[in-house]
Amino acid sequence: PQVQLLVNGQALARLAPGNSWASYAADIPAGLIGPDRQVAVELRSDTFRPRDYDRASPDGRTLGVLVRSIAVVSP
């Protein structure tokens, strides 16, 4: 799947995660940080439905990528 990382509504990076857990990091440019130093982090990913891969599956949910955790660290 393709994943887009947005910070305060602005596209920051595109990621192509694999099938195992991995860590990703991105520097947030000062211009994307608001005057109150708050940031809104958004992930947008391609989606799929389990039923599309297994017609016997009752799972019709639209799913994206798994996310274990997100952290914003200030230097």
CHARMM-style PDB file with segment names, atoms N, HN, CA, C and O in Angstrom:
ATOM      1  N   PRO     1       0.828  -1.209   0.000  1.00  0.00      PROA
ATOM      2  CA  PRO     1       0.000   0.000   0.000  1.00  0.00      PROA
ATOM      3  C   PRO     1       0.864   1.261   0.000  1.00  0.00      PROA
ATOM      4  O   PRO     1       2.020   1.236   0.424  1.00  0.00      PROA
ATOM      5  N   GLN     2       0.312   2.316  -0.460  1.00  0.00      PROA
ATOM      6  HN  GLN     2      -0.627   2.337  -0.804  1.00  0.00      PROA
ATOM      7  CA  GLN     2       0.964   3.617  -0.409  1.00  0.00      PROA
ATOM      8  C   GLN     2       0.369   4.387   0.763  1.00  0.00      PROA
ATOM      9  O   GLN     2      -0.840   4.359   0.992  1.00  0.00      PROA
ATOM     10  N   VAL     3       1.235   5.074   1.501  1.00  0.00      PROA
ATOM     11  HN  VAL     3       2.218   5.096   1.315  1.00  0.00      PROA
ATOM     12  CA  VAL     3       0.796   5.858   2.655  1.00  0.00      PROA
ATOM     13  C   VAL     3       1.302   7.278   2.480  1.00  0.00      PROA
ATOM     14  O   VAL     3       2.473   7.500   2.174  1.00  0.00      PROA
ATOM     15  N   GLN     4       0.413   8.228   2.675  1.00  0.00      PROA
ATOM     16  HN  GLN     4      -0.539   8.048   2.923  1.00  0.00      PROA
ATOM     17  CA  GLN     4       0.804   9.634   2.610  1.00  0.00      PROA
ATOM     18  C   GLN     4       0.789  10.196   4.027  1.00  0.00      PROA
ATOM     19  O   GLN     4      -0.174   9.998   4.768  1.00  0.00      PROA
ATOM     20  N   LEU     5       1.852  10.895   4.402  1.00  0.00      PROA
ATOM     21  HN  LEU     5       2.634  11.056   3.801  1.00  0.00      PROA
ATOM     22  CA  LEU     5       1.973  11.542   5.702  1.00  0.00      PROA
ATOM     23  C   LEU     5       1.708  13.026   5.519  1.00  0.00      PROA
ATOM     24  O   LEU     5       2.358  13.685   4.708  1.00  0.00      PROA
ATOM     25  N   LEU     6       0.747  13.552   6.278  1.00  0.00      PROA
ATOM     26  HN  LEU     6       0.219  13.017   6.937  1.00  0.00      PROA
ATOM     27  CA  LEU     6       0.432  14.973   6.242  1.00  0.00      PROA
ATOM     28  C   LEU     6       0.630  15.567   7.630  1.00  0.00      PROA
ATOM     29  O   LEU     6       0.342  14.920   8.637  1.00  0.00      PROA
ATOM     30  N   VAL     7       1.119  16.792   7.679  1.00  0.00      PROA
ATOM     31  HN  VAL     7       1.352  17.318   6.861  1.00  0.00      PROA
ATOM     32  CA  VAL     7       1.276  17.524   8.927  1.00  0.00      PROA
ATOM     33  C   VAL     7       0.570  18.856   8.768  1.00  0.00      PROA
ATOM     34  O   VAL     7       0.869  19.628   7.857  1.00  0.00      PROA
ATOM     35  N   ASN     8      -0.365  19.116   9.660  1.00  0.00      PROA
ATOM     36  HN  ASN     8      -0.608  18.489  10.401  1.00  0.00      PROA
ATOM     37  CA  ASN     8      -1.183  20.329   9.597  1.00  0.00      PROA
ATOM     38  C   ASN     8      -1.760  20.539   8.197  1.00  0.00      PROA
ATOM     39  O   ASN     8      -1.805  21.657   7.684  1.00  0.00      PROA
ATOM     40  N   GLY     9      -2.199  19.432   7.597  1.00  0.00      PROA
ATOM     41  HN  GLY     9      -2.162  18.524   8.014  1.00  0.00      PROA
ATOM     42  CA  GLY     9      -2.862  19.482   6.293  1.00  0.00      PROA
ATOM     43  C   GLY     9      -1.941  19.533   5.093  1.00  0.00      PROA
ATOM     44  O   GLY     9      -2.417  19.519   3.958  1.00  0.00      PROA
ATOM     45  N   GLN    10      -0.642  19.593   5.307  1.00  0.00      PROA
ATOM     46  HN  GLN    10      -0.256  19.605   6.229  1.00  0.00      PROA
ATOM     47  CA  GLN    10       0.318  19.680   4.205  1.00  0.00      PROA
ATOM     48  C   GLN    10       1.017  18.335   4.004  1.00  0.00      PROA
ATOM     49  O   GLN    10       1.482  17.721   4.964  1.00  0.00      PROA
ATOM     50  N   ALA    11       1.087  17.885   2.753  1.00  0.00      PROA
ATOM     51  HN  ALA    11       0.709  18.384   1.973  1.00  0.00      PROA
ATOM     52  CA  ALA    11       1.765  16.625   2.446  1.00  0.00      PROA
ATOM     53  C   ALA    11       3.243  16.745   2.801  1.00  0.00      PROA
ATOM     54  O   ALA    11       3.910  17.701   2.405  1.00  0.00      PROA
ATOM     55  N   LEU    12       3.747  15.769   3.549  1.00  0.00      PROA
ATOM     56  HN  LEU    12       3.205  14.993   3.871  1.00  0.00      PROA
ATOM     57  CA  LEU    12       5.138  15.789   3.977  1.00  0.00      PROA
ATOM     58  C   LEU    12       5.937  14.656   3.343  1.00  0.00      PROA
ATOM     59  O   LEU    12       7.087  14.855   2.952  1.00  0.00      PROA
ATOM     60  N   ALA    13       5.336  13.463   3.237  1.00  0.00      PROA
ATOM     61  HN  ALA    13       4.402  13.301   3.555  1.00  0.00      PROA
ATOM     62  CA  ALA    13       6.078  12.319   2.707  1.00  0.00      PROA
ATOM     63  C   ALA    13       5.122  11.262   2.184  1.00  0.00      PROA
ATOM     64  O   ALA    13       3.953  11.204   2.565  1.00  0.00      PROA
ATOM     65  N   ARG    14       5.655  10.426   1.299  1.00  0.00      PROA
ATOM     66  HN  ARG    14       6.605  10.473   0.990  1.00  0.00      PROA
ATOM     67  CA  ARG    14       4.955   9.225   0.831  1.00  0.00      PROA
ATOM     68  C   ARG    14       5.787   8.032   1.253  1.00  0.00      PROA
ATOM     69  O   ARG    14       7.008   8.020   1.099  1.00  0.00      PROA
ATOM     70  N   LEU    15       5.109   7.032   1.787  1.00  0.00      PROA
ATOM     71  HN  LEU    15       4.117   7.042   1.912  1.00  0.00      PROA
ATOM     72  CA  LEU    15       5.776   5.829   2.266  1.00  0.00      PROA
ATOM     73  C   LEU    15       5.195   4.621   1.549  1.00  0.00      PROA
ATOM     74  O   LEU    15       4.037   4.631   1.134  1.00  0.00      PROA
ATOM     75  N   ALA    16       6.009   3.579   1.408  1.00  0.00      PROA
ATOM     76  HN  ALA    16       6.951   3.571   1.746  1.00  0.00      PROA
ATOM     77  CA  ALA    16       5.556   2.319   0.823  1.00  0.00      PROA
ATOM     78  C   ALA    16       5.938   1.199   1.786  1.00  0.00      PROA
ATOM     79  O   ALA    16       6.928   0.502   1.562  1.00  0.00      PROA
ATOM     80  N   PRO    17       5.159   1.019   2.861  1.00  0.00      PROA
ATOM     81  CA  PRO    17       5.512   0.017   3.858  1.00  0.00      PROA
ATOM     82  C   PRO    17       5.421  -1.397   3.318  1.00  0.00      PROA
ATOM     83  O   PRO    17       4.667  -1.686   2.389  1.00  0.00      PROA
ATOM     84  N   GLY    18       6.214  -2.275   3.932  1.00  0.00      PROA
ATOM     85  HN  GLY    18       6.826  -2.041   4.687  1.00  0.00      PROA
ATOM     86  CA  GLY    18       6.212  -3.683   3.551  1.00  0.00      PROA
ATOM     87  C   GLY    18       5.243  -4.477   4.414  1.00  0.00      PROA
ATOM     88  O   GLY    18       4.324  -3.918   5.014  1.00  0.00      PROA
ATOM     89  N   ASN    19       5.459  -5.788   4.468  1.00  0.00      PROA
ATOM     90  HN  ASN    19       6.206  -6.242   3.981  1.00  0.00      PROA
ATOM     91  CA  ASN    19       4.554  -6.677   5.200  1.00  0.00      PROA
ATOM     92  C   ASN    19       4.980  -6.961   6.630  1.00  0.00      PROA
ATOM     93  O   ASN    19       4.368  -7.799   7.292  1.00  0.00      PROA
ATOM     94  N   SER    20       6.006  -6.294   7.123  1.00  0.00      PROA
ATOM     95  HN  SER    20       6.504  -5.614   6.585  1.00  0.00      PROA
ATOM     96  CA  SER    20       6.427  -6.497   8.506  1.00  0.00      PROA
ATOM     97  C   SER    20       6.563  -5.135   9.193  1.00  0.00      PROA
ATOM     98  O   SER    20       6.605  -4.096   8.534  1.00  0.00      PROA
ATOM     99  N   TRP    21       6.630  -5.160  10.525  1.00  0.00      PROA
ATOM    100  HN  TRP    21       6.595  -6.004  11.060  1.00  0.00      PROA
ATOM    101  CA  TRP    21       6.751  -3.912  11.273  1.00  0.00      PROA
ATOM    102  C   TRP    21       8.047  -3.203  10.911  1.00  0.00      PROA
ATOM    103  O   TRP    21       9.089  -3.839  10.748  1.00  0.00      PROA
ATOM    104  N   ALA    22       7.976  -1.905  10.789  1.00  0.00      PROA
ATOM    105  HN  ALA    22       7.130  -1.388  10.921  1.00  0.00      PROA
ATOM    106  CA  ALA    22       9.152  -1.099  10.477  1.00  0.00      PROA
ATOM    107  C   ALA    22       8.954   0.287  11.095  1.00  0.00      PROA
ATOM    108  O   ALA    22       7.832   0.694  11.397  1.00  0.00      PROA
ATOM    109  N   SER    23      10.051   0.991  11.274  1.00  0.00      PROA
ATOM    110  HN  SER    23      10.963   0.660  11.029  1.00  0.00      PROA
ATOM    111  CA  SER    23       9.993   2.360  11.787  1.00  0.00      PROA
ATOM    112  C   SER    23      10.288   3.331  10.654  1.00  0.00      PROA
ATOM    113  O   SER    23      11.132   3.065   9.799  1.00  0.00      PROA
ATOM    114  N   TYR    24       9.594   4.447  10.655  1.00  0.00      PROA
ATOM    115  HN  TYR    24       8.909   4.663  11.350  1.00  0.00      PROA
ATOM    116  CA  TYR    24       9.780   5.488   9.659  1.00  0.00      PROA
ATOM    117  C   TYR    24       9.942   6.807  10.397  1.00  0.00      PROA
ATOM    118  O   TYR    24       9.345   7.006  11.455  1.00  0.00      PROA
ATOM    119  N   ALA    25      10.732   7.691   9.853  1.00  0.00      PROA
ATOM    120  HN  ALA    25      11.217   7.529   8.994  1.00  0.00      PROA
ATOM    121  CA  ALA    25      10.933   8.997  10.479  1.00  0.00      PROA
ATOM    122  C   ALA    25      10.875  10.070   9.404  1.00  0.00      PROA
ATOM    123  O   ALA    25      11.270   9.848   8.259  1.00  0.00      PROA
ATOM    124  N   ALA    26      10.376  11.233   9.792  1.00  0.00      PROA
ATOM    125  HN  ALA    26      10.055  11.414  10.722  1.00  0.00      PROA
ATOM    126  CA  ALA    26      10.335  12.377   8.877  1.00  0.00      PROA
ATOM    127  C   ALA    26      10.547  13.639   9.692  1.00  0.00      PROA
ATOM    128  O   ALA    26       9.948  13.809  10.754  1.00  0.00      PROA
ATOM    129  N   ASP    27      11.389  14.510   9.201  1.00  0.00      PROA
ATOM    130  HN  ASP    27      11.876  14.372   8.338  1.00  0.00      PROA
ATOM    131  CA  ASP    27      11.584  15.805   9.842  1.00  0.00      PROA
ATOM    132  C   ASP    27      10.449  16.731   9.435  1.00  0.00      PROA
ATOM    133  O   ASP    27      10.065  16.783   8.267  1.00  0.00      PROA
ATOM    134  N   ILE    28       9.920  17.453  10.397  1.00  0.00      PROA
ATOM    135  HN  ILE    28      10.231  17.411  11.347  1.00  0.00      PROA
ATOM    136  CA  ILE    28       8.843  18.404  10.123  1.00  0.00      PROA
ATOM    137  C   ILE    28       9.467  19.782   9.964  1.00  0.00      PROA
ATOM    138  O   ILE    28      10.032  20.315  10.919  1.00  0.00      PROA
ATOM    139  N   PRO    29       9.373  20.371   8.767  1.00  0.00      PROA
ATOM    140  CA  PRO    29       9.930  21.712   8.573  1.00  0.00      PROA
ATOM    141  C   PRO    29       9.243  22.730   9.493  1.00  0.00      PROA
ATOM    142  O   PRO    29       8.040  22.642   9.738  1.00  0.00      PROA
ATOM    143  N   ALA    30      10.005  23.674   9.987  1.00  0.00      PROA
ATOM    144  HN  ALA    30      10.982  23.745   9.787  1.00  0.00      PROA
ATOM    145  CA  ALA    30       9.477  24.682  10.901  1.00  0.00      PROA
ATOM    146  C   ALA    30       8.262  25.398  10.323  1.00  0.00      PROA
ATOM    147  O   ALA    30       7.370  25.808  11.066  1.00  0.00      PROA
ATOM    148  N   GLY    31       8.223  25.550   9.007  1.00  0.00      PROA
ATOM    149  HN  GLY    31       8.947  25.217   8.404  1.00  0.00      PROA
ATOM    150  CA  GLY    31       7.105  26.244   8.368  1.00  0.00      PROA
ATOM    151  C   GLY    31       5.777  25.521   8.486  1.00  0.00      PROA
ATOM    152  O   GLY    31       4.727  26.129   8.280  1.00  0.00      PROA
ATOM    153  N   LEU    32       5.800  24.224   8.817  1.00  0.00      PROA
ATOM    154  HN  LEU    32       6.653  23.731   8.985  1.00  0.00      PROA
ATOM    155  CA  LEU    32       4.556  23.470   8.972  1.00  0.00      PROA
ATOM    156  C   LEU    32       4.059  23.437  10.409  1.00  0.00      PROA
ATOM    157  O   LEU    32       2.961  22.950  10.682  1.00  0.00      PROA
ATOM    158  N   ILE    33       4.868  23.958  11.328  1.00  0.00      PROA
ATOM    159  HN  ILE    33       5.760  24.353  11.107  1.00  0.00      PROA
ATOM    160  CA  ILE    33       4.476  23.955  12.734  1.00  0.00      PROA
ATOM    161  C   ILE    33       3.780  25.271  13.041  1.00  0.00      PROA
ATOM    162  O   ILE    33       4.298  26.349  12.751  1.00  0.00      PROA
ATOM    163  N   GLY    34       2.598  25.162  13.634  1.00  0.00      PROA
ATOM    164  HN  GLY    34       2.177  24.285  13.870  1.00  0.00      PROA
ATOM    165  CA  GLY    34       1.815  26.356  13.934  1.00  0.00      PROA
ATOM    166  C   GLY    34       2.458  27.199  15.023  1.00  0.00      PROA
ATOM    167  O   GLY    34       3.381  26.738  15.695  1.00  0.00      PROA
ATOM    168  N   PRO    35       1.982  28.434  15.211  1.00  0.00      PROA
ATOM    169  CA  PRO    35       2.551  29.331  16.222  1.00  0.00      PROA
ATOM    170  C   PRO    35       2.386  28.790  17.636  1.00  0.00      PROA
ATOM    171  O   PRO    35       3.150  29.156  18.528  1.00  0.00      PROA
ATOM    172  N   ASP    36       1.402  27.925  17.852  1.00  0.00      PROA
ATOM    173  HN  ASP    36       0.781  27.627  17.127  1.00  0.00      PROA
ATOM    174  CA  ASP    36       1.189  27.343  19.174  1.00  0.00      PROA
ATOM    175  C   ASP    36       1.989  26.047  19.361  1.00  0.00      PROA
ATOM    176  O   ASP    36       1.845  25.369  20.378  1.00  0.00      PROA
ATOM    177  N   ARG    37       2.834  25.705  18.375  1.00  0.00      PROA
ATOM    178  HN  ARG    37       2.951  26.256  17.549  1.00  0.00      PROA
ATOM    179  CA  ARG    37       3.701  24.520  18.366  1.00  0.00      PROA
ATOM    180  C   ARG    37       2.923  23.214  18.342  1.00  0.00      PROA
ATOM    181  O   ARG    37       3.477  22.161  18.655  1.00  0.00      PROA
ATOM    182  N   GLN    38       1.656  23.265  17.977  1.00  0.00      PROA
ATOM    183  HN  GLN    38       1.206  24.121  17.723  1.00  0.00      PROA
ATOM    184  CA  GLN    38       0.875  22.041  17.850  1.00  0.00      PROA
ATOM    185  C   GLN    38       0.933  21.556  16.415  1.00  0.00      PROA
ATOM    186  O   GLN    38       0.982  22.351  15.476  1.00  0.00      PROA
ATOM    187  N   VAL    39       0.927  20.236  16.258  1.00  0.00      PROA
ATOM    188  HN  VAL    39       0.887  19.590  17.020  1.00  0.00      PROA
ATOM    189  CA  VAL    39       0.899  19.641  14.930  1.00  0.00      PROA
ATOM    190  C   VAL    39      -0.203  18.594  14.878  1.00  0.00      PROA
ATOM    191  O   VAL    39      -0.418  17.850  15.835  1.00  0.00      PROA
ATOM    192  N   ALA    40      -0.887  18.550  13.763  1.00  0.00      PROA
ATOM    193  HN  ALA    40      -0.712  19.155  12.986  1.00  0.00      PROA
ATOM    194  CA  ALA    40      -1.876  17.509  13.512  1.00  0.00      PROA
ATOM    195  C   ALA    40      -1.252  16.559  12.490  1.00  0.00      PROA
ATOM    196  O   ALA    40      -0.951  16.957  11.365  1.00  0.00      PROA
ATOM    197  N   VAL    41      -1.062  15.309  12.889  1.00  0.00      PROA
ATOM    198  HN  VAL    41      -1.307  14.985  13.803  1.00  0.00      PROA
ATOM    199  CA  VAL    41      -0.453  14.307  12.023  1.00  0.00      PROA
ATOM    200  C   VAL    41      -1.565  13.443  11.443  1.00  0.00      PROA
ATOM    201  O   VAL    41      -2.416  12.944  12.178  1.00  0.00      PROA
ATOM    202  N   GLU    42      -1.556  13.267  10.132  1.00  0.00      PROA
ATOM    203  HN  GLU    42      -0.864  13.672   9.534  1.00  0.00      PROA
ATOM    204  CA  GLU    42      -2.581  12.477   9.448  1.00  0.00      PROA
ATOM    205  C   GLU    42      -1.898  11.476   8.525  1.00  0.00      PROA
ATOM    206  O   GLU    42      -0.939  11.807   7.827  1.00  0.00      PROA
ATOM    207  N   LEU    43      -2.403  10.250   8.533  1.00  0.00      PROA
ATOM    208  HN  LEU    43      -3.182   9.981   9.100  1.00  0.00      PROA
ATOM    209  CA  LEU    43      -1.942   9.221   7.607  1.00  0.00      PROA
ATOM    210  C   LEU    43      -3.097   8.872   6.689  1.00  0.00      PROA
ATOM    211  O   LEU    43      -4.217   8.645   7.146  1.00  0.00      PROA
ATOM    212  N   ARG    44      -2.826   8.831   5.412  1.00  0.00      PROA
ATOM    213  HN  ARG    44      -1.916   9.015   5.041  1.00  0.00      PROA
ATOM    214  CA  ARG    44      -3.815   8.390   4.422  1.00  0.00      PROA
ATOM    215  C   ARG    44      -3.211   7.207   3.681  1.00  0.00      PROA
ATOM    216  O   ARG    44      -2.102   7.292   3.152  1.00  0.00      PROA
ATOM    217  N   SER    45      -3.945   6.110   3.647  1.00  0.00      PROA
ATOM    218  HN  SER    45      -4.845   6.040   4.077  1.00  0.00      PROA
ATOM    219  CA  SER    45      -3.396   4.931   2.988  1.00  0.00      PROA
ATOM    220  C   SER    45      -4.386   4.346   1.991  1.00  0.00      PROA
ATOM    221  O   SER    45      -5.591   4.587   2.053  1.00  0.00      PROA
ATOM    222  N   ASP    46      -3.824   3.563   1.066  1.00  0.00      PROA
ATOM    223  HN  ASP    46      -2.845   3.367   1.016  1.00  0.00      PROA
ATOM    224  CA  ASP    46      -4.673   2.767   0.196  1.00  0.00      PROA
ATOM    225  C   ASP    46      -5.489   1.843   1.095  1.00  0.00      PROA
ATOM    226  O   ASP    46      -5.060   1.505   2.198  1.00  0.00      PROA
ATOM    227  N   THR    47      -6.645   1.445   0.630  1.00  0.00      PROA
ATOM    228  HN  THR    47      -6.994   1.720  -0.266  1.00  0.00      PROA
ATOM    229  CA  THR    47      -7.505   0.577   1.430  1.00  0.00      PROA
ATOM    230  C   THR    47      -7.828  -0.711   0.676  1.00  0.00      PROA
ATOM    231  O   THR    47      -7.622  -0.822  -0.533  1.00  0.00      PROA
ATOM    232  N   PHE    48      -8.339  -1.673   1.434  1.00  0.00      PROA
ATOM    233  HN  PHE    48      -8.506  -1.582   2.416  1.00  0.00      PROA
ATOM    234  CA  PHE    48      -8.776  -2.945   0.859  1.00  0.00      PROA
ATOM    235  C   PHE    48      -9.901  -3.505   1.727  1.00  0.00      PROA
ATOM    236  O   PHE    48     -10.100  -3.074   2.863  1.00  0.00      PROA
ATOM    237  N   ARG    49     -10.625  -4.460   1.179  1.00  0.00      PROA
ATOM    238  HN  ARG    49     -10.464  -4.810   0.256  1.00  0.00      PROA
ATOM    239  CA  ARG    49     -11.650  -5.169   1.941  1.00  0.00      PROA
ATOM    240  C   ARG    49     -11.267  -6.642   1.965  1.00  0.00      PROA
ATOM    241  O   ARG    49     -11.034  -7.222   0.905  1.00  0.00      PROA
ATOM    242  N   PRO    50     -11.193  -7.268   3.143  1.00  0.00      PROA
ATOM    243  CA  PRO    50     -10.842  -8.680   3.211  1.00  0.00      PROA
ATOM    244  C   PRO    50     -11.728  -9.551   2.311  1.00  0.00      PROA
ATOM    245  O   PRO    50     -11.258 -10.536   1.742  1.00  0.00      PROA
ATOM    246  N   ARG    51     -12.986  -9.193   2.187  1.00  0.00      PROA
ATOM    247  HN  ARG    51     -13.368  -8.393   2.649  1.00  0.00      PROA
ATOM    248  CA  ARG    51     -13.899  -9.969   1.359  1.00  0.00      PROA
ATOM    249  C   ARG    51     -13.468  -9.989  -0.110  1.00  0.00      PROA
ATOM    250  O   ARG    51     -13.775 -10.942  -0.827  1.00  0.00      PROA
ATOM    251  N   ASP    52     -12.758  -8.944  -0.567  1.00  0.00      PROA
ATOM    252  HN  ASP    52     -12.509  -8.170   0.016  1.00  0.00      PROA
ATOM    253  CA  ASP    52     -12.307  -8.913  -1.957  1.00  0.00      PROA
ATOM    254  C   ASP    52     -11.259  -9.991  -2.235  1.00  0.00      PROA
ATOM    255  O   ASP    52     -11.095 -10.419  -3.378  1.00  0.00      PROA
ATOM    256  N   TYR    53     -10.547 -10.431  -1.186  1.00  0.00      PROA
ATOM    257  HN  TYR    53     -10.680 -10.084  -0.258  1.00  0.00      PROA
ATOM    258  CA  TYR    53      -9.508 -11.453  -1.346  1.00  0.00      PROA
ATOM    259  C   TYR    53     -10.011 -12.849  -1.015  1.00  0.00      PROA
ATOM    260  O   TYR    53      -9.444 -13.844  -1.465  1.00  0.00      PROA
ATOM    261  N   ASP    54     -11.083 -12.917  -0.222  1.00  0.00      PROA
ATOM    262  HN  ASP    54     -11.543 -12.108   0.144  1.00  0.00      PROA
ATOM    263  CA  ASP    54     -11.681 -14.198   0.159  1.00  0.00      PROA
ATOM    264  C   ASP    54     -13.187 -14.017   0.141  1.00  0.00      PROA
ATOM    265  O   ASP    54     -13.769 -13.496   1.092  1.00  0.00      PROA
ATOM    266  N   ARG    55     -13.818 -14.447  -0.942  1.00  0.00      PROA
ATOM    267  HN  ARG    55     -13.345 -14.871  -1.715  1.00  0.00      PROA
ATOM    268  CA  ARG    55     -15.256 -14.222  -1.117  1.00  0.00      PROA
ATOM    269  C   ARG    55     -16.082 -14.868  -0.004  1.00  0.00      PROA
ATOM    270  O   ARG    55     -17.230 -14.476   0.206  1.00  0.00      PROA
ATOM    271  N   ALA    56     -15.527 -15.845   0.713  1.00  0.00      PROA
ATOM    272  HN  ALA    56     -14.595 -16.163   0.542  1.00  0.00      PROA
ATOM    273  CA  ALA    56     -16.244 -16.485   1.813  1.00  0.00      PROA
ATOM    274  C   ALA    56     -16.171 -15.656   3.103  1.00  0.00      PROA
ATOM    275  O   ALA    56     -16.895 -15.931   4.060  1.00  0.00      PROA
ATOM    276  N   SER    57     -15.311 -14.657   3.125  1.00  0.00      PROA
ATOM    277  HN  SER    57     -14.724 -14.433   2.347  1.00  0.00      PROA
ATOM    278  CA  SER    57     -15.141 -13.835   4.324  1.00  0.00      PROA
ATOM    279  C   SER    57     -16.361 -12.930   4.524  1.00  0.00      PROA
ATOM    280  O   SER    57     -16.841 -12.313   3.574  1.00  0.00      PROA
ATOM    281  N   PRO    58     -16.857 -12.856   5.759  1.00  0.00      PROA
ATOM    282  CA  PRO    58     -17.952 -11.933   6.035  1.00  0.00      PROA
ATOM    283  C   PRO    58     -17.469 -10.507   6.294  1.00  0.00      PROA
ATOM    284  O   PRO    58     -18.278  -9.608   6.523  1.00  0.00      PROA
ATOM    285  N   ASP    59     -16.150 -10.299   6.258  1.00  0.00      PROA
ATOM    286  HN  ASP    59     -15.493 -11.030   6.072  1.00  0.00      PROA
ATOM    287  CA  ASP    59     -15.557  -9.010   6.622  1.00  0.00      PROA
ATOM    288  C   ASP    59     -15.556  -8.051   5.435  1.00  0.00      PROA
ATOM    289  O   ASP    59     -14.716  -8.157   4.542  1.00  0.00      PROA
ATOM    290  N   GLY    60     -16.495  -7.124   5.433  1.00  0.00      PROA
ATOM    291  HN  GLY    60     -17.178  -7.038   6.158  1.00  0.00      PROA
ATOM    292  CA  GLY    60     -16.592  -6.147   4.358  1.00  0.00      PROA
ATOM    293  C   GLY    60     -16.039  -4.781   4.745  1.00  0.00      PROA
ATOM    294  O   GLY    60     -16.254  -3.796   4.038  1.00  0.00      PROA
ATOM    295  N   ARG    61     -15.314  -4.721   5.888  1.00  0.00      PROA
ATOM    296  HN  ARG    61     -15.139  -5.521   6.462  1.00  0.00      PROA
ATOM    297  CA  ARG    61     -14.760  -3.439   6.335  1.00  0.00      PROA
ATOM    298  C   ARG    61     -13.717  -2.925   5.347  1.00  0.00      PROA
ATOM    299  O   ARG    61     -13.028  -3.710   4.695  1.00  0.00      PROA
ATOM    300  N   THR    62     -13.608  -1.619   5.245  1.00  0.00      PROA
ATOM    301  HN  THR    62     -14.168  -0.982   5.775  1.00  0.00      PROA
ATOM    302  CA  THR    62     -12.545  -0.994   4.468  1.00  0.00      PROA
ATOM    303  C   THR    62     -11.387  -0.753   5.420  1.00  0.00      PROA
ATOM    304  O   THR    62     -11.511  -0.001   6.387  1.00  0.00      PROA
ATOM    305  N   LEU    63     -10.252  -1.400   5.138  1.00  0.00      PROA
ATOM    306  HN  LEU    63     -10.151  -2.010   4.352  1.00  0.00      PROA
ATOM    307  CA  LEU    63      -9.089  -1.336   6.029  1.00  0.00      PROA
ATOM    308  C   LEU    63      -7.914  -0.695   5.313  1.00  0.00      PROA
ATOM    309  O   LEU    63      -7.849  -0.682   4.084  1.00  0.00      PROA
ATOM    310  N   GLY    64      -6.992  -0.167   6.094  1.00  0.00      PROA
ATOM    311  HN  GLY    64      -7.045  -0.177   7.093  1.00  0.00      PROA
ATOM    312  CA  GLY    64      -5.762   0.413   5.555  1.00  0.00      PROA
ATOM    313  C   GLY    64      -4.565  -0.278   6.175  1.00  0.00      PROA
ATOM    314  O   GLY    64      -4.598  -1.489   6.390  1.00  0.00      PROA
ATOM    315  N   VAL    65      -3.525   0.454   6.463  1.00  0.00      PROA
ATOM    316  HN  VAL    65      -3.498   1.438   6.288  1.00  0.00      PROA
ATOM    317  CA  VAL    65      -2.319  -0.124   7.057  1.00  0.00      PROA
ATOM    318  C   VAL    65      -2.439  -0.158   8.579  1.00  0.00      PROA
ATOM    319  O   VAL    65      -3.171   0.631   9.177  1.00  0.00      PROA
ATOM    320  N   LEU    66      -1.704  -1.089   9.191  1.00  0.00      PROA
ATOM    321  HN  LEU    66      -1.110  -1.729   8.705  1.00  0.00      PROA
ATOM    322  CA  LEU    66      -1.626  -1.159  10.651  1.00  0.00      PROA
ATOM    323  C   LEU    66      -0.614  -0.136  11.143  1.00  0.00      PROA
ATOM    324  O   LEU    66       0.453   0.031  10.553  1.00  0.00      PROA
ATOM    325  N   VAL    67      -0.957   0.547  12.228  1.00  0.00      PROA
ATOM    326  HN  VAL    67      -1.824   0.411  12.707  1.00  0.00      PROA
ATOM    327  CA  VAL    67      -0.049   1.521  12.831  1.00  0.00      PROA
ATOM    328  C   VAL    67       0.123   1.130  14.290  1.00  0.00      PROA
ATOM    329  O   VAL    67      -0.854   1.042  15.033  1.00  0.00      PROA
ATOM    330  N   ARG    68       1.360   0.896  14.700  1.00  0.00      PROA
ATOM    331  HN  ARG    68       2.154   0.967  14.096  1.00  0.00      PROA
ATOM    332  CA  ARG    68       1.627   0.515  16.088  1.00  0.00      PROA
ATOM    333  C   ARG    68       1.665   1.753  16.978  1.00  0.00      PROA
ATOM    334  O   ARG    68       1.062   1.760  18.051  1.00  0.00      PROA
ATOM    335  N   SER    69       2.365   2.797  16.546  1.00  0.00      PROA
ATOM    336  HN  SER    69       2.855   2.791  15.674  1.00  0.00      PROA
ATOM    337  CA  SER    69       2.416   4.018  17.344  1.00  0.00      PROA
ATOM    338  C   SER    69       2.936   5.160  16.472  1.00  0.00      PROA
ATOM    339  O   SER    69       3.569   4.951  15.437  1.00  0.00      PROA
ATOM    340  N   ILE    70       2.643   6.368  16.932  1.00  0.00      PROA
ATOM    341  HN  ILE    70       2.129   6.538  17.773  1.00  0.00      PROA
ATOM    342  CA  ILE    70       3.148   7.584  16.278  1.00  0.00      PROA
ATOM    343  C   ILE    70       3.672   8.485  17.390  1.00  0.00      PROA
ATOM    344  O   ILE    70       3.035   8.629  18.433  1.00  0.00      PROA
ATOM    345  N   ALA    71       4.825   9.086  17.164  1.00  0.00      PROA
ATOM    346  HN  ALA    71       5.343   8.969  16.317  1.00  0.00      PROA
ATOM    347  CA  ALA    71       5.395  10.002  18.144  1.00  0.00      PROA
ATOM    348  C   ALA    71       5.924  11.243  17.429  1.00  0.00      PROA
ATOM    349  O   ALA    71       6.511  11.156  16.350  1.00  0.00      PROA
ATOM    350  N   VAL    72       5.708  12.375  18.043  1.00  0.00      PROA
ATOM    351  HN  VAL    72       5.232  12.446  18.920  1.00  0.00      PROA
ATOM    352  CA  VAL    72       6.298  13.630  17.559  1.00  0.00      PROA
ATOM    353  C   VAL    72       7.274  14.068  18.639  1.00  0.00      PROA
ATOM    354  O   VAL    72       6.894  14.268  19.792  1.00  0.00      PROA
ATOM    355  N   VAL    73       8.534  14.214  18.251  1.00  0.00      PROA
ATOM    356  HN  VAL    73       8.842  14.051  17.314  1.00  0.00      PROA
ATOM    357  CA  VAL    73       9.601  14.523  19.197  1.00  0.00      PROA
ATOM    358  C   VAL    73      10.179  15.890  18.869  1.00  0.00      PROA
ATOM    359  O   VAL    73      10.519  16.177  17.721  1.00  0.00      PROA
ATOM    360  N   SER    74      10.285  16.719  19.880  1.00  0.00      PROA
ATOM    361  HN  SER    74      10.009  16.487  20.813  1.00  0.00      PROA
ATOM    362  CA  SER    74      10.862  18.040  19.706  1.00  0.00      PROA
ATOM    363  C   SER    74      12.337  18.003  20.099  1.00  0.00      PROA
ATOM    364  O   SER    74      12.684  17.442  21.139  1.00  0.00      PROA
ATOM    365  N   PRO    75      13.210  18.596  19.276  1.00  0.00      PROA
ATOM    366  CA  PRO    75      14.632  18.574  19.617  1.00  0.00      PROA
ATOM    367  C   PRO    75      14.947  19.438  20.829  1.00  0.00      PROA
ATOM    368  OT1 PRO    75      16.104  19.524  21.242  1.00  0.00      PROA
TER     369      PRO     75
END
